[in-house]
Structure formats: structure tokens, C-alpha cells
Amino acid sequence: MRAIVRTVVFPLLLLGLSIYCSAQTQGTLTKNMNLRSGPSADAPRIATLKVQSKVRILNATPNNGFYHVRTGQNKEGWIWAQGVKVSQTSQPSRKLVRTPATRELEPHPVGMAAAAACQADLASCPASGCAAPDSPHGLANQLKRTLPTGTNAVMLTFDDFNNLQQQADSLVGENKELSPDDRAKLKGLTAGNGQVSEGDLVSLVGFLVGIPHPNTGESVNCNLRGESNNDFHIPLSNDPSNNDFQGIVVEMIPQSRPDAWNLSNLTQVENNQQLVMVTGALFYDNFHRVNGDPNNPERGQPHRFSLFEIHPITQFVVCTKSDNSCDPSQSSDWAPIDGVH
């Protein structure tokens, strides 16, 4: 098993990345206004917003007299700045280590131990975990532990993860075992202006939301218990005010995990609402169902709108600029999680 490295992966292939600056600024419309696709009165109209509507201002500096905003319905666009009353909002600080309200439950096929550890310790746990190496479950476990090759990461957006899920729905479905032939269908998927496959090296920029926490007794880690023996489940979204239903999951595996990759540091980054860039392998978590509707949550299913994850993470860096205006292609804008406070 190769050790996880945190060297910065550049240059990146940029596929329509959006960076969100000044995410704590809120605006209230003083009149009915149009939400437009660009900073111009001639840009196509996306929606009509009513007076007193609330929007989140993504950049406090107007462009051509227009604010870049996101609405409460998660629509993003531009509105005339003179029709917006600006105010600052603050987020309550969270405890450095928190317990999630619900735990992710991994389904166990018939004949597979659901609770008892199948190895004495993590060092003895094979890549296929408690599953047979040639079984579909064993293949998924191996993918969770496989570090991606290459040095040029494909930069994905949250829209890409939504589109990838739609493709997977038609190709392989969800909440079931996938054979090698099934997993082979997760190749050459459309993302941004190019293609991406399961196992590829990818990157994503976003904010930590929800509660980063260790999984409990997964087959991939031989059903061993305890924080040091399990993957860290980290919800990520495109706005720090979102909840984990509006995000995806990225995971740090316990094998050779750096000491600085700990729950206290992760929660501190979330408290600071710092932009992060995560790099690792694209993985499709076929064991679960999409659970992206907070009004109809599914028990035991991780909160997220896509089953595609970055798993395992090979690099986790934090934006060093107070306004979160970091450029993914500039390594000097980013620092390891233990280098930012």
C-alpha cells in the first residue's frame, strides 16, 4: 500500500470551475428584479425575484454594476446592485469534534459479517477488506483503497457531480452490488467540457458542511471499530451556508493518514468557512441511495445529492486568502490543513 502524499497537483484541467468569494454577505432586494445569466442588462433572464427576496452575494465587489448572487432556490446569476440592500451574516461556531445525529449504515450481503472484525488490526486488513477479492463487494473495497495515478487532476464542479449521477442512474443504478462489467460502464462519462472515469484523479473546490466524522465498522476496513481504523466522511458543498443534503462526500482513508488530517482541524476549517481544494480518486458508492431531499431523508443513507465521491483523498489544501479568492492553478494560494489557522 503506497503512502498518501499531499504534494500539490498542478497544472489542473479547469472545467468550468466557479470560485465563491465573500460567501457571508447577504442581500435583500428593495424592488422586483431580474436574475440574469451575466453582469449586464442585456444578459438573458434566468428568473424574476420579488421585492424582499434574500440572496447570498458571492462577490462583494460589483461587476459592471451587478452583484454575482445565489438565491434561496440555489439559482446562481447576476442582479442590479442598486436594487440590493447588503448586510453581513455570521455563522455560529461549532464544537471542534461533534457527533453526527445519524450514522452511515453499510449494507452487508448475506454471509458477510455485519459487526465482527474479520482481522485483528488495520495493518492485517487486505485491500478487499472482509469481502472475497473476486467478489463485487471486494472490488468496490479495493477501489476505495486505490490511489489514482497521474499528475494532472480533472477539475470537477458540483454541477458535474449532479450530471455524473444522472449518467450513473441510467447506466448502473444505485443501492446494489456492481459486477466488473457494471463498473466498466462508469468510464468516459461526460463532465464539463471533457470526459472522466471512475478511478481518475479529480479535484473539487468547495466548503465543508455538515459534520465530518469517522465511519463505523465498514467492510473495507475489516469491520474494525474506532476513529483510527475508519474512513473520515466529509460533506462538501459549494456554499458554507448549505447543509450536507446539498453536497457530496469526500473521504480520507485511515491507511497512512497524515496526523494533521484529523477531525479537530477539519472542523476548524469549517468554522472558519475556508475554501478547500480536495484531490483524489473518483469513486461511485453503489452501496447506497441518493439522499438529497432534507424534507424526505432516508434513514441510514448519507446526506448527499450524488453517490460519486472523491475516495480516497490524496491531497487536502486550504485557501490562504481571507476572501476565499484562491486560484486552483496557483499553488501559492493554498496550504496544507495543518498550515492554515
C-alpha positions in Angstrom: 0.0 0.0 0.0 1.5 3.3 -1.0 1.5 6.2 1.5 -0.9 9.0 0.8 1.0 12.1 -0.4 -0.1 15.7 -0.2 2.0 17.2 -3.0 0.0 19.8 -4.9 -1.2 18.5 -8.2 -0.8 21.2 -10.9 -1.5 22.2 -13.6 -5.2 21.4 -13.3 -7.6 20.9 -16.2 -10.2 23.6 -15.5 -13.7 22.5 -16.4 -16.0 25.4 -15.6 -14.9 25.9 -12.0 -16.7 28.6 -10.0 -15.0 30.2 -7.0 -17.1 31.7 -4.3 -15.7 34.8 -2.6 -17.3 36.7 0.3 -19.8 33.9 1.0 -21.0 35.5 4.2 -22.6 38.6 2.6 -26.4 38.6 2.3 -28.6 40.9 0.2 -32.3 41.9 0.4 -34.0 43.1 -2.8 -35.6 46.5 -2.5 -37.6 46.0 -5.6 -38.6 43.3 -8.1 -35.6 42.5 -10.2 -34.4 40.1 -12.9 -31.8 37.5 -12.1 -29.6 37.4 -15.3 -27.0 35.0 -16.7 -24.3 37.7 -16.8 -23.4 41.1 -15.4 -25.4 43.1 -18.0 -29.0 44.3 -18.5 -28.8 42.6 -21.9 -27.9 39.2 -20.5 -30.7 36.5 -20.7 -33.1 36.4 -17.8 -32.9 33.4 -15.5 -35.7 34.3 -13.1 -37.7 37.2 -11.7 -37.1 37.9 -8.0 -39.6 39.6 -5.8 -39.0 42.5 -3.5 -37.7 41.4 -0.1 -36.2 38.2 -1.5 -33.0 37.2 0.1 -29.9 36.4 -1.9 -26.3 35.4 -1.0 -23.8 37.7 -2.6 -20.9 35.6 -3.9 -18.6 38.6 -4.6 -18.9 41.8 -2.6 -17.4 43.8 -5.5 -20.0 44.6 -8.3 -19.1 43.8 -11.9 -20.5 46.4 -14.3 -22.9 47.4 -11.6 -24.2 43.9 -11.0 -23.7 41.5 -8.0 -23.0 37.8 -8.5 -25.5 36.1 -6.3 -27.2 32.8 -5.4 -30.9 32.6 -4.5 -32.6 30.6 -1.8 -33.6 28.2 -4.6 -29.9 27.6 -5.4 -30.1 29.5 -8.7 -27.0 31.5 -9.5 -26.8 34.6 -11.6 -26.4 38.4 -11.6 -28.7 41.2 -10.3 -28.5 45.0 -10.5 -26.5 46.1 -7.4 -28.5 49.3 -6.8 -31.6 47.3 -6.0 -29.9 45.3 -3.2 -29.6 46.2 0.5 -26.4 44.5 1.7 -25.9 43.1 5.2 -23.3 40.8 6.8 -24.3 37.5 8.4 -22.3 35.3 10.7 -22.3 31.6 11.3 -22.3 30.1 14.8 -19.0 28.5 15.8 -19.2 24.7 16.0 -17.5 22.4 18.6 -14.2 21.1 17.3 -15.4 17.5 17.5 -19.1 16.8 17.0 -21.2 13.6 16.9 -23.4 13.2 13.9 -27.1 12.8 14.5 -27.2 9.6 12.4 -24.6 7.1 11.4 -24.0 5.8 7.9 -25.0 2.2 7.7 -23.2 0.0 5.3 -25.3 -2.9 3.9 -23.8 -6.3 4.3 -24.5 -9.1 1.8 -25.8 -12.4 3.1 -22.9 -14.4 4.6 -20.7 -11.3 5.3 -20.1 -10.4 8.9 -22.0 -7.3 9.8 -20.3 -6.4 13.1 -17.4 -8.7 14.0 -14.0 -7.7 12.8 -12.5 -10.1 10.3 -8.9 -9.1 11.0 -7.1 -8.3 14.2 -5.9 -4.9 13.2 -5.8 -2.5 10.3 -2.3 -3.5 9.2 -3.6 -7.0 8.6 -6.7 -5.9 6.6 -6.3 -6.7 2.9 -7.4 -4.3 0.1 -10.7 -6.2 -0.3 -11.5 -5.9 3.4 -13.9 -8.6 4.7 -15.1 -9.5 1.2 -13.7 -12.0 -1.2 -11.2 -10.3 -3.6 -13.0 -11.6 -6.7 -16.5 -10.5 -5.5 -18.3 -7.3 -6.5 -18.1 -6.1 -2.9 -14.4 -6.9 -2.8 -13.9 -5.0 -6.0 -15.6 -1.9 -4.5 -13.5 -2.1 -1.4 -10.3 -2.3 -3.5 -11.4 0.8 -5.4 -11.9 2.7 -2.1 -8.2 1.9 -1.2 -6.7 2.5 -4.7 -4.7 5.7 -5.1 -5.2 7.3 -8.5 -2.3 7.6 -10.9 -1.2 10.6 -12.9 -0.3 14.2 -12.0 -3.0 16.2 -13.9 -6.2 16.2 -12.0 -9.5 16.8 -13.8 -11.2 19.8 -12.0 -14.9 19.0 -11.4 -17.7 21.2 -10.3 -20.8 20.4 -8.2 -22.8 20.5 -11.4 -20.5 17.9 -12.8 -21.3 15.6 -9.8 -25.0 16.1 -10.4 -24.6 15.2 -14.1 -22.4 12.2 -13.3 -25.2 10.9 -11.0 -27.8 11.2 -13.8 -25.5 9.2 -16.1 -24.9 6.5 -13.4 -28.7 6.2 -12.8 -29.2 5.1 -16.4 -26.0 3.0 -16.6 -25.8 1.1 -13.4 -28.4 2.3 -10.9 -27.8 2.6 -7.1 -28.1 0.6 -3.8 -26.8 -2.7 -5.3 -23.7 -4.6 -6.0 -21.9 -3.9 -9.2 -20.0 -6.5 -11.2 -16.8 -5.7 -13.0 -18.8 -5.3 -16.2 -21.1 -2.9 -14.4 -18.2 -0.8 -13.2 -16.7 -0.7 -16.6 -19.7 1.3 -17.7 -18.6 4.1 -15.4 -15.9 5.1 -18.0 -15.8 8.0 -20.4 -18.6 9.9 -18.5 -19.4 13.4 -19.6 -18.1 16.1 -17.3 -17.7 19.8 -18.1 -16.0 20.0 -21.5 -14.5 16.6 -21.4 -14.8 13.1 -20.0 -13.9 11.4 -16.7 -14.0 7.8 -15.5 -14.2 6.1 -12.1 -10.7 5.9 -10.6 -9.5 9.0 -12.4 -7.6 11.7 -10.5 -10.0 14.6 -9.9 -10.2 17.8 -7.8 -13.1 19.8 -6.4 -13.2 23.2 -4.7 -15.8 23.8 -2.0 -16.7 24.3 1.6 -17.1 21.8 4.5 -20.7 21.5 5.7 -22.5 19.1 8.0 -20.4 17.1 10.4 -17.1 15.4 9.4 -17.0 12.1 11.2 -15.4 8.6 11.1 -17.4 5.8 9.6 -18.1 2.8 11.8 -17.0 -0.7 11.2 -17.0 -0.8 7.3 -16.2 -4.0 5.4 -13.4 -2.1 3.6 -11.6 -1.7 6.9 -12.3 -5.2 8.1 -15.2 -4.1 10.3 -12.8 -2.6 12.8 -14.1 0.0 15.2 -12.6 3.3 16.2 -11.6 6.6 14.6 -8.1 5.4 13.7 -9.4 2.4 11.8 -12.0 4.1 9.7 -12.5 6.5 6.8 -13.4 10.1 7.6 -16.7 11.0 6.0 -16.5 14.7 5.0 -19.5 16.5 3.4 -18.6 19.2 0.9 -20.8 21.8 -0.8 -20.4 24.9 -2.9 -21.6 27.3 -0.2 -20.8 27.3 3.5 -24.4 28.0 4.4 -25.6 24.9 2.7 -26.3 21.6 4.6 -24.9 18.2 3.7 -28.0 17.3 1.7 -26.8 19.9 -0.8 -23.3 18.5 -1.1 -21.3 15.4 -1.9 -19.0 13.2 0.2 -15.2 13.0 0.2 -13.3 10.5 2.3 -9.9 10.3 4.0 -8.9 6.6 4.4 -7.1 5.5 7.6 -4.2 3.8 5.9 -1.2 6.2 6.1 -3.4 9.1 7.0 -1.4 12.2 8.0 -1.7 13.3 11.6 -2.9 16.7 10.5 -5.9 15.1 8.8 -7.9 15.0 12.0 -11.5 15.9 13.0 -10.4 18.9 15.0 -8.6 20.5 12.1 -11.4 19.7 9.7 -14.0 21.3 12.0 -11.8 24.4 12.5 -11.6 24.9 8.7 -15.4 24.5 8.6 -15.8 27.0 11.4 -13.6 29.5 9.5 -15.7 29.0 6.4 -12.4 28.5 4.4 -12.5 27.3 0.8 -10.7 24.0 0.4 -9.5 22.0 -2.6 -9.7 18.2 -2.4 -7.9 15.9 -4.8 -8.2 12.1 -5.1 -9.8 9.2 -6.9 -13.4 9.4 -8.4 -15.4 6.6 -6.8 -19.1 5.6 -7.2 -20.6 4.5 -3.9 -23.1 2.0 -5.2 -23.9 0.6 -1.8 -26.3 3.5 -1.0 -29.1 5.6 -2.5 -29.0 9.3 -3.3 -30.3 11.2 -0.2 -30.5 14.8 -1.2 -34.0 15.9 0.0 -34.0 17.2 3.6 -37.8 17.1 3.6 -37.7 13.3 2.9 -34.5 12.0 4.4 -33.7 8.3 4.2 -32.5 6.6 7.4 -29.0 5.2 7.2 -28.3 6.9 3.9 -25.6 9.6 3.8 -26.9 13.0 3.0 -25.8 14.0 -0.5 -27.2 14.6 -4.0 -24.7 12.3 -5.8 -23.2 8.9 -5.0 -19.9 9.9 -6.7 -17.2 10.7 -4.1 -13.6 11.6 -4.0 -12.3 8.5 -2.3 -9.5 8.1 -1.3 -8.4 11.7 -0.9 -4.7 12.2 -1.8 -4.5 15.9 -1.2 -6.4 18.3 1.0 -5.4 22.0 0.9 -7.0 25.2 2.3 -7.3 28.6 0.8 -4.9 31.1 2.4 -6.9 34.3 1.4 -9.4 35.8 3.7 -11.9 36.4 0.9 -11.5 32.8 -0.4 -10.4 34.2 -3.8 -7.8 31.4 -4.3 -6.9 30.2 -7.8 -6.8 26.4 -8.2 -4.0 26.8 -10.7 -1.8 28.8 -8.2 -0.1 26.6 -5.7 0.9 29.6 -3.6 -2.7 30.3 -2.9 -3.1 27.1 -0.9 -1.6 25.5 2.2 -1.9 22.1 3.9 -4.6 21.8 6.5 -2.0 22.0 9.3 -0.6 25.2 7.8 -3.7 27.3 8.0 -5.4 28.7 11.1 
